Amino acid sequence: MAEQEAWKGFYGRLWKEEVNVRDFIQENYTPYDGDQSFLAGPTDATNKLFDKLQELQKAEHNKKSVGLDGKERTGVLDMDTDVVTGLTSHGAGYIDEKLKDLEQVVGLQTDKPLKRAFMPYGGIRMAEQSCEMYGYKPNPELHKIFTEYHKTHNQAVFDVYTPEIHKARSAHILTGLPDTYGRGRIVGDYRRVALYGIDYLIAQKKADFANIGDGTMTDDVIRLREEVAEQIKALNGMKEMAKIYGFDISQPAKNAKEAVQWLYFGYLAAIKTQNGAAMSIGRVSTFLDIYIERDLKAGI
C-alpha cells in the first residue's frame, strides 16, 4: 500500500506492506508506567448524553408489557418487528436527536436508542419468541420468508442431525446450536478499519480471492471462494453504513477521533448482523493510544 498522509508520524515498514496490526502496535506504542493523574473527568456533553441514556434505561425498566403467555414483563422499550436487521437496514440513530451534535462517536444498532433489532437468521422461532415474550408480534410475512424461502442456521443444524441426536435434543440431554453462547465469543479485528480504511481491506480480500485454489473447483475451494466473496460484499456494506452517518471510511483514519469512530463502525457492523450477546470489541486501548499520543504531540 502506498504511503498514506494519515500515517504521518507512525513508524515501521511491514504493517504498511500487508495487513498487520500487531506489527503497527509493536513499532509505535509508548509504554506508560505512571499513575492515574493524567485522567480527566467527563465533559458536559458526556454528562448530558449519559443523563438522557439513564432516562431511557429507566423508562425501559418501568415499561409494562404482556406477552402471549399472559405474563407481565418489563425491560424492553421498543422492538423492530417489520425490518430484518442488516448493515443498512436502518437510518442513522442517535441517543437523542436534539442532542446529536454532542455525540462525538455515533452509531446505534437500529434507528432509535434501546430499540431491539429483529435477527431471524439464527432461527425464526427464536426471533419470534423474543418478540412475543414482551408482547410484540412480528410481521407474519417475515415468518413466511424465513420458513419457505430462506433457511436459517437453526434449520440447517437440525437438517444434519441423526435420529439419535434428535432424540437427545428432545430429551434435553444436549442443547445443540444455536444457543446464546454455544458458538463461542466472536472477536473481529475492527482496528483494521481505522488503520487501513475499507478500500485497502477490499483490495486485499480480492487478492485473496484470486489466489484461492489452483483452478480445480473442489468443494473446499468453492466454499472458500463464496465466503470471501461474502466478506467483500460485507466490507462494501460497511462503507454504505458509515455514509448513513455522513462518514467516508474508505480511507485510513487521519486522527484519534476518526480512529475511534472508524473502529467503532467496524464493531457496529458486527452487532448489526450478529446476535450481540457473544460479540466483543476486543482489546483496542493500546492501538487507540498510539493515535491519541500522536495527536497530543501535534497539539490537536
N, C-alpha and C positions, 0 to 999 in steps of 0.2 A: 504494500500500500504506500502511495506517495506520502511524503512528509505533510502533515496537516498543521495549519495555523493553530488549531485547537490544542495541539500537543506542545506548543512553545513552552519551554521551561521544564519539560519532562526529559528524563534520561533513559538510556538503554537502546538496544537495537532489535533484539529478537522479537519483542512484542509488536514492533512496527512491521515486521515481515510476515507474521502469522497471528492468528487469534490466540493470544497467550496472556491472560490477565495476571496469572501468577508471576510471570517474568516482569510485567509492568510494576507490580507491587514491590517485588524484591529490589528493583532498580530505583524506586522512588520514595518509599515510605521513610518517615522520620520517627525513630523511637522516642518515646516520652516517658521519663522517669520522675516527673514532678508530681505535685498534689493537685487537688481539685480547685485551686484558687482561680484558675482561668475561666471557670464556668460562670455563665450569666443566667439570670432568671428569665422567665417567659416574657415576651413582648406584650404590649397592649393588644395587638392583633390576635396573638395566640390566645390570650385570656378571653377575648370577646368570642372567638370561634369555639373555644372549649366550653364556655358558658352555654352557647347555643346547642352544642352537641349534648351537653348534660340535660338540657331541657328536652331534647328529642329522646334521649335514653330514658328519662323519667316518664315521658308520655308513652313510650313503648312498653315500659314495665307496667304502667297502670291501665293500658288499653285492654278492655274486656272483649273476648270473642268466644263464641260457642261452636265447637267442632261438630262434625256429623255424628259423633258418638254422644252428643248431648252434654259433654263436659265443658265447663267454662275455663278459659285459659287466658293468660297474659303473656306478653313477651314478643309480639310481632306488631310493628307499626304499620307496615304495608307489605304486600306481596304482589309480584307480577304473575298474572295468570293467563296472559294472552301472548306474550312475547318470549320466545326461546332465547336465552342469553347467548351472546356472541361478542366478538371484538367490537363490532359497530352496530349492535342491536339497539342501543340506547343513545340518546343525545347526551350532551355534557351535563354532568351532575355536580352540584356544589352543596356544602354543608348548609349554607343559607344564601339564596340568590341575591339578597340585599347586601350581604357581606362578602360576596365572592372576590371583590378587589383585595380583601385582606388575606385571601388564601395564597400562600407563597408556593405551595405544591398542590396541584389539583388532580382530581380523578376519583370517581366513585364506581362501584361495581354496576350500578344501574343509573337511572337519571335522577334519583332522589335519595337523600340520606336515609339509611336504615331500611331501605326497600329491598326485600329479598328477591333474588333472581330465580327464574324458573329454569332448572337444569335437568332435562329429561334424558340426556344421552347415557347416563349410567343405568337408568331404569325408569320407565314411565310411571310405574306404580309407586315407586319411592318418591318421585317428584310430586305426584298427585296426593299421596298421603301426607306429605309435609305441608301441603296447602290445606287439605281438608281438616287436619287436626286443629288448625287455627280458624276454621270457619270459612275458608276461601274455596271457591270452586273453579278449577282450571277449565279453560276453554275445551269443550268436547272435541273440537277439530284437532287439537294437539294430540289427544288420545288416539284418534284415528290415524294420524300421521305416524306416530311412534309405535303403532302396533301393526298397521297394514303396509306402510311404505318404508319405514326406516327401522332397522334393527338396533336395539340398544345394547350396551355392554352386558347388562344383566341377562338378556335373552341369549346373547352369544355364549355366555358361560353355561347356561342351562342346556343349550343345544349340544354341547360336547360332553355333558355328564353321562356316565354309565348308569345302568339301572341301580347298581349298588350305591353310587354316590347320591342318586335321587332319594333312595330310602334313608340314607344317613342324614341328608338335609331335612327330610320330612320328620325324622325323629329328633332333630336338633342336636345330633352328635357333632356335627360341624356346621359352621355358618357359611363358609364359602365366600366368594366375591360376588358383587361388590358390597362391602360394608364400610363403615366410616373410616377406619384406619387400616383395613386389610391390605391395601396396596402399598403401604409404607408412606413415608414423608417425601414429597416431591420438592426438590430444591434446584431450580434453574439458576444459571449464572446470568442474572439480569444486569450485572456490571458491564457486560459486553456491549449493551445498547449504548451506554454512556461513552465508553472508551472508543468504540469504532463507528457508531452510527449504523442504522439499519441497512443502508445500501451496500456497505462493505460486507456485512454479515450475509446478505443475499448473494453477493458475488462469490463468497467462499462456499456457500451451500451449492451454488450452481457448479462450481468446480468439483465439489464432492460428487454431485450427481453425474457429472461427465465421466468420473473415474470409477463408478460402481461396476464391478464385474469385468469380464474380458470379451463381452459380446455374446456370450451364451446366456440365454434368458432362463436361468434356473428359478425355482421357487424363491430362494433366498434373495436373489438379485432383483426379481420383480417386486418382492415385498419391500426391500430396502429402497428401491427407486421410488416407489409410491410414497413411502414415509418421508423421504427427503423432499419430494415434490410438495407434500402437505406442509412441511416446515417452511419452505419458500413461500407458499401461499399465506401461512400464518404471519411471517415476517412482513409481508406486504400489508396484511390486515392490521398489524400493529402501527404501521405508518398512518393508515387511514384513521385508526382510533385516535392517535395523537392529534391529527388535524382537526378532529371534532372539538378539541380544546384549544385550537389555534397554535399548535406547535409542529415544527418540522424536525422529526428525529432521524431523518435520513443521514445526517452528518454527525460527527462526534460532538459531544458536549463541550462548550467553549469555556465554561467556568463552573464553580462549585454548585451554584443554584441549578444550572442546567443538568449537571451530573446527577443531582438528587432527582430531578424531575424525569430525566431520561430513564434512569434506573427504575424509578417507581412505575413508569409506563410499562416497562417490561414485566414487572410483577403484577400490575393491574391486568395486563393481557392474560396472564396465567389464571388469576382468580375470576376473571370474566368467563372463562371457558372450562374451568375445572371446579370441582367441589372444594371450596376454600378450607374445609376442615383439616386437610392434610397438606396445605401449602405453606411454604416458609420462604421468606425473602432472603434468608441466608446471612452469612457474615459479611457485612458490607462496610463496617466502620473504618477499617484501615484504608480501603480503596477510596472512600469519600474524603478521608482526612488528607490524602495527597492533594486533592483538588482544593480543599479549604486552605491548606498550608500555602499553596501556590498563590491563591487569591489574597491571602493575608500579606505575603511578601510583596505582592504587586500593589498593595494599597487599595484593593477594590472590595 
